[in-house]
Amino acid sequence: MQLSLPQAEKMFLDSNLQLLAQRYNIDASRALVIQARLWPNPNLSLAHVLYSGTLHKWFPTHGDEDETSGNLSQLILLAGKRNKQIKLAQENAHLTEYQFFDLLRTLKYTLRTDFFQIHYLRQSAAVYDEEIRALDQIVKAFMQQEGKGYIAEKEVIRIKAQLYSFQSEYNDLINQINSTESELRLVLQMKPNFFIEPMVDSSALSKLDPGQYPLTTLVDSAYNNRTDLQIAKTNTAINQLNYKYQKALAVPDLTLDLGFDERGSYLPYYYYIGASMDLPFFNRNQGNIKSAKAQIANTQALQRSTQATVEENVSNALRKAFNEQRLYQTIDPKFFQDFSRLLHEVVLNYQKRNITILEFLDFYDSFKMNTLQLNTIQFNRVSAFEDINYYTGTNFFN
C-alpha cells in the first residue's frame, strides 16, 4: 500500500486506539470536575411509633397515642474544602489532557521515524535484490560451463559463497523491514495483510536545514510545548493543592439541623434547630498532611530534573542534526547513479573474463557497503530532524 506521510498522519489521528482510549480518560476527568462542584445533599429523616407497649397497639395514630418526629440536616463544608476539591479536579483534568498530548507526541515520533526507516531500508533491499539476481545468473551460467572445464571449481564456489552471503544479509534486512512495518501498522491500526510502501518527497527532504532556527527559539518552544514538562509542572501543582486540601480536612465540618418532635420531648409539638461538629482532639489529619508535604518536594525535584533535561535534549539534537547535515553534504549526488552503471559493466567484464574474481567480488562488496552507508546517512539525517521536532514538541521540520 503506497502511503504518503500526510496520509499516514491523518490515518493515525483517525484510528489509533491508544489515542481514543486516552480521549475517554479526558472525558472522565472532566466529569469529575462537574462532580466536585456539587454541594452535599441534605438529609431528611422521619420516625413514627411502630408498636406501643403501653397501649399494645401497632402503628397508633389516634390523638395522644401516636408519636411522630422528623429531622432535616445539611452538611456545611468549612475551610474552603469544596473550592479546593474543584481546583484539584481541574488540575487532574489538565494532567489527563497533557498525558494525551504526550502520548500523541510519542506515537507521532514513532510513526515518522518508522516511515522513513522503512523507505531507506527498502532502498537498501532493492540493492541486495539487484546484486542477488546478477550473481544468481552468473552462478547458473558458470555451473553450465563448469563441467566443460572452462571455469575452475573454486571460482564457482567463491561466487556461490558470495551469493549465499548476500541472500542471508538480504533476509535479515527483510526481517528488519517487516518488524518496522509491524510497529507502524500498530500505530496506524492497519490490518496485518497490508504492506506499507512509503512515498517520500526527496526534494523536500534535501531542503531541510538545521540552521533555519536558532537554539534559543528551539529551547523556548520546548519549554512551552514539551508535554512531559507540563505534566511535571501539573503534578507539582496537584500536590500543592492536595497539601492545602489535607490541611483543610483538619478543620471539622458543620452540620445544621432542623427538627420536629410531636410528643417525645418535654413539651408536645416541639420544633428545634441545632448544629453539630466533630471535636478535633485526636485526628487532625496529621499523617495525610505530612505525606502531602513530602509529595510536593518529590514532584518539585522531578520537575527540576525534567527542566534540566529539556535544554540538553534540544541542544544535543541540534548538534546531531548539524553533524548529519555536514556528512550528507559530502555525498556526491551522482554517486549512486555512477555506481549502478559501473555495476552492470563490471558484471559484463567479469563474464568476459576481463577482470579477476577478486576484482569482481571486491567491487560488489564496495557497491553494497557504500549503498548501505548512503541510505544510513540519509536516514540518520532525517531522524535527527525528527528528534528536534520531538524534543521541542513542535513540527519545525515537516
LINVEN-V268896 format. One record per residue. N is the residue number from 0. OMEGA is omega in degrees with one decimal (none if undefined). NEAR is the number of other ideal C-beta (glycine too) atoms within 12 Angstrom. D_FIRST is the distance of its C-alpha to the first C-alpha in Angstrom with 1 decimal. Layout:
# LINVEN-V268896
N&OMEGA&NEAR&D_FIRST  N&OMEGA&NEAR&D_FIRST
This chain:
# LINVEN-V268896
0&177.4&20&0.0  1&-173.1&15&3.8  2&173.7&28&6.3  3&-179.1&19&10.0  4&176.5&33&12.7  5&177.8&20&14.4  6&179.3&21&11.5  7&-179.6&39&11.1  8&177.8&27&14.9  9&177.7&16&15.3  10&179.0&25&13.1  11&-178.7&34&15.2  12&-176.5&21&18.4  13&-166.8&15&17.9  14&-176.5&21&17.0  15&-174.1&30&18.2  16&177.4&18&21.0  17&176.6&26&23.1  18&179.8&30&23.5  19&179.1&20&24.4  20&179.9&16&27.0  21&176.4&26&28.4  22&177.5&22&28.8  23&176.4&16&30.9  24&177.4&23&33.0  25&178.7&26&33.7  26&-179.6&18&34.9  27&-179.1&20&37.0  28&176.4&29&38.7  29&177.2&23&39.4  30&178.8&18&41.1  31&173.8&23&43.3  32&176.7&24&44.6  33&-179.3&16&45.8  34&-177.9&20&47.5  35&-179.7&27&49.2  36&-174.8&18&50.8  37&176.8&15&52.5  38&174.5&16&56.3  39&179.9&21&57.8  40&172.2&10&59.0  41&-179.5&16&62.8  42&179.8&18&64.5  43&176.9&16&66.9  44&178.6&17&69.3  45&179.0&15&72.0  46&177.6&18&74.6  47&-179.4&21&77.4  48&175.8&23&80.1  49&-178.8&14&78.8  50&177.7&15&82.2  51&178.1&19&85.6  52&179.6&10&87.7  53&-177.4&11&90.8  54&-176.6&17&90.5  55&-179.6&9&88.7  56&170.8&16&86.2  57&178.7&14&82.5  58&176.9&15&80.9  59&-176.9&22&84.2  60&-172.6&17&83.7  61&169.5&12&87.3  62&-177.1&11&89.1  63&-175.4&14&89.9  64&-172.9&20&88.2  65&177.9&23&84.5  66&179.6&30&82.6  67&177.3&24&79.3  68&179.1&24&77.5  69&-179.2&22&74.3  70&174.8&26&72.4  71&-177.4&22&69.6  72&-179.9&24&68.0  73&177.9&22&65.4  74&177.7&23&63.7  75&179.4&22&63.8  76&-179.2&25&61.4  77&177.0&23&63.2  78&175.9&22&62.3  79&-177.2&20&59.2  80&-177.1&29&57.2  81&179.0&23&55.3  82&178.8&20&54.2  83&176.3&28&53.2  84&179.4&30&51.1  85&-179.8&24&49.4  86&176.7&25&48.7  87&-180.0&34&47.3  88&178.9&29&45.0  89&179.0&26&43.8  90&176.1&33&43.1  91&175.3&32&41.2  92&176.9&28&39.1  93&179.7&27&38.4  94&179.4&34&37.6  95&178.0&32&35.0  96&178.1&27&33.4  97&177.3&32&33.4  98&176.3&29&31.8  99&-177.5&31&29.0  100&176.0&27&28.4  101&174.9&29&28.8  102&177.8&29&26.1  103&-179.6&30&23.9  104&-177.7&31&24.8  105&-178.9&27&24.1  106&178.7&32&20.7  107&176.7&33&19.6  108&177.4&30&21.0  109&-179.8&29&19.0  110&-173.2&42&15.7  111&179.8&37&16.5  112&176.6&32&17.9  113&-179.4&36&15.2  114&-178.8&41&12.7  115&179.5&38&15.1  116&177.7&33&16.1  117&-179.6&39&12.7  118&-176.0&36&12.7  119&174.7&35&16.3  120&177.0&36&16.1  121&176.9&30&13.6  122&176.7&30&16.2  123&179.1&36&18.9  124&178.3&32&17.3  125&177.7&25&17.2  126&177.1&32&20.9  127&-177.5&35&21.7  128&-180.0&23&20.0  129&-179.7&26&22.1  130&-179.2&39&25.3  131&178.6&29&25.0  132&-179.6&21&24.7  133&179.3&32&27.8  134&-179.8&38&29.8  135&177.7&24&29.1  136&179.0&21&30.5  137&-179.6&34&33.5  138&179.9&28&34.1  139&179.1&19&34.2  140&-178.4&21&36.5  141&-179.8&30&38.7  142&177.4&21&39.1  143&-177.7&14&40.4  144&-173.2&20&42.9  145&-177.7&21&43.8  146&-178.9&11&46.3  147&176.0&11&48.0  148&-180.0&8&48.9  149&-175.0&16&47.0  150&177.9&26&44.7  151&-177.3&17&46.0  152&-178.7&16&44.6  153&178.9&13&44.0  154&177.0&25&41.9  155&-180.0&25&39.6  156&178.9&18&39.4  157&179.4&26&38.5  158&178.1&37&35.6  159&-179.7&25&34.4  160&177.3&19&34.8  161&178.9&31&32.6  162&-180.0&29&30.0  163&178.1&18&30.0  164&178.3&22&29.9  165&-179.5&34&26.8  166&178.3&22&25.1  167&178.7&16&26.1  168&178.5&25&24.8  169&178.7&29&21.5  170&176.9&18&21.2  171&179.9&19&22.1  172&177.8&31&19.4  173&177.4&24&16.7  174&177.9&16&18.2  175&177.3&23&18.1  176&-179.2&30&14.4  177&179.4&21&13.8  178&179.0&18&16.4  179&177.2&31&14.9  180&178.4&33&11.4  181&177.5&22&13.6  182&179.7&22&15.5  183&177.4&39&12.7  184&177.6&30&11.4  185&178.3&24&15.0  186&-177.7&33&15.5  187&-177.2&37&12.7  188&177.5&22&13.9  189&178.5&26&10.7  190&-175.8&13&11.4  191&-177.0&14&11.9  192&177.4&10&10.0  193&174.9&19&6.5  194&-169.7&21&5.6  195&173.8&38&4.9  196&-176.7&23&5.6  197&175.1&36&8.2  198&-172.6&20&9.8  199&176.1&29&13.4  200&-175.3&18&16.5  201&-179.8&19&18.9  202&177.9&9&21.8  203&179.8&17&21.7  204&-177.6&29&21.6  205&-178.0&18&24.6  206&179.7&15&26.7  207&-176.4&31&26.7  208&-179.2&23&30.3  209&179.3&32&31.7  210&-178.0&18&35.0  211&-178.5&19&33.8  212&177.4&26&35.1  213&-178.1&15&38.3  214&-178.3&27&38.5  215&178.2&15&40.7  216&-179.6&20&38.1  217&-179.6&37&35.4  218&178.0&30&37.9  219&178.5&20&39.1  220&179.1&27&35.6  221&179.4&38&35.0  222&-178.2&28&38.3  223&-169.1&17&37.4  224&179.0&28&33.8  225&-175.3&34&33.4  226&177.0&35&33.0  227&174.9&31&34.3  228&176.8&35&37.4  229&177.0&31&37.7  230&179.4&30&37.4  231&178.3&31&40.2  232&-178.6&28&42.4  233&177.0&32&41.8  234&176.3&29&42.8  235&179.5&29&46.0  236&179.2&27&46.7  237&-179.1&34&46.2  238&175.1&31&48.6  239&176.7&27&51.1  240&179.3&33&51.1  241&177.3&31&51.4  242&177.7&30&54.4  243&-179.6&28&56.1  244&179.3&31&55.2  245&175.7&30&56.7  246&178.1&23&59.8  247&179.3&28&60.0  248&176.7&28&59.9  249&178.2&26&63.1  250&-179.3&25&64.8  251&176.4&24&65.8  252&-176.7&24&64.8  253&176.1&20&67.4  254&176.9&23&67.9  255&-176.7&22&70.1  256&171.3&25&71.9  257&-173.0&20&73.7  258&179.7&27&75.7  259&177.7&24&78.3  260&-172.8&25&80.7  261&-175.9&25&83.0  262&-173.8&22&85.7  263&-175.8&21&84.5  264&-177.3&15&85.7  265&175.0&9&89.1  266&-178.9&11&89.4  267&178.9&17&87.8  268&-175.3&16&84.9  269&175.4&19&83.8  270&-177.7&18&81.0  271&172.3&21&79.5  272&-176.6&16&77.0  273&178.1&17&75.8  274&179.2&19&73.4  275&-178.7&19&72.0  276&174.6&17&70.3  277&176.3&19&69.5  278&-173.8&10&71.7  279&-179.8&16&69.6  280&-172.8&8&72.1  281&-176.6&10&69.9  282&175.3&15&66.2  283&176.0&19&65.3  284&-173.5&25&61.6  285&-177.0&16&62.5  286&-179.3&14&59.8  287&178.2&21&56.9  288&-180.0&23&58.1  289&178.9&17&58.4  290&-179.6&17&54.9  291&179.0&29&53.4  292&178.5&22&55.2  293&178.9&18&53.8  294&176.1&24&50.2  295&179.9&25&50.7  296&179.8&18&51.6  297&-177.3&21&48.6  298&175.6&29&46.0  299&177.3&23&47.8  300&177.9&18&47.5  301&178.6&23&43.8  302&178.5&28&43.4  303&178.1&17&45.3  304&179.3&17&43.2  305&178.7&28&39.9  306&179.0&24&41.5  307&-178.9&17&42.6  308&-172.7&23&39.1  309&-176.2&33&37.4  310&179.0&24&39.2  311&177.3&18&38.8  312&-175.4&29&35.0  313&-177.6&38&34.7  314&179.0&25&37.1  315&177.8&22&35.7  316&179.4&34&32.1  317&177.2&36&33.6  318&178.9&21&35.5  319&179.8&25&32.5  320&178.0&36&30.6  321&179.2&24&33.6  322&179.7&20&33.8  323&179.0&31&30.2  324&179.3&30&30.6  325&179.2&19&33.8  326&179.7&20&32.2  327&-177.0&32&29.2  328&177.2&18&31.8  329&-176.9&15&33.6  330&175.6&24&30.8  331&-179.0&13&31.5  332&-178.1&15&28.5  333&-173.5&12&29.5  334&-175.4&22&29.6  335&180.0&27&26.3  336&179.3&14&26.9  337&-179.3&18&30.5  338&-180.0&28&29.5  339&179.2&23&27.0  340&179.9&15&29.8  341&-179.3&22&32.3  342&-179.7&29&30.3  343&179.2&21&30.6  344&179.0&20&34.2  345&178.6&30&35.0  346&-179.9&30&33.6  347&-179.7&18&35.8  348&178.2&19&38.8  349&178.7&32&38.6  350&177.6&25&38.4  351&178.4&13&41.5  352&177.6&17&43.1  353&176.5&14&43.6  354&-178.2&20&42.3  355&178.9&16&42.9  356&179.2&29&40.4  357&177.3&15&40.9  358&-179.8&17&39.9  359&-178.6&33&36.9  360&178.4&28&35.6  361&178.3&18&36.5  362&179.4&27&34.4  363&178.4&36&31.4  364&-180.0&22&31.8  365&179.4&20&32.3  366&-179.4&34&29.2  367&-176.0&33&27.0  368&-179.1&21&28.7  369&178.2&25&28.7  370&177.9&34&25.0  371&179.3&30&24.2  372&178.4&24&26.7  373&179.0&31&25.3  374&177.6&33&21.8  375&178.9&24&23.5  376&-179.2&28&25.7  377&178.7&35&22.9  378&179.8&34&21.1  379&178.5&26&24.5  380&178.9&35&25.3  381&179.3&40&22.3  382&178.3&32&22.8  383&177.0&34&26.5  384&176.9&41&25.7  385&175.7&35&23.5  386&178.4&31&26.6  387&177.1&43&28.8  388&-176.3&36&26.6  389&-175.4&36&26.7  390&176.0&39&30.4  391&-176.8&37&31.5  392&-176.6&33&29.5  393&178.2&25&28.6  394&176.9&22&25.7  395&-177.9&31&28.0  396&-171.9&33&25.3  397&none&20&22.2
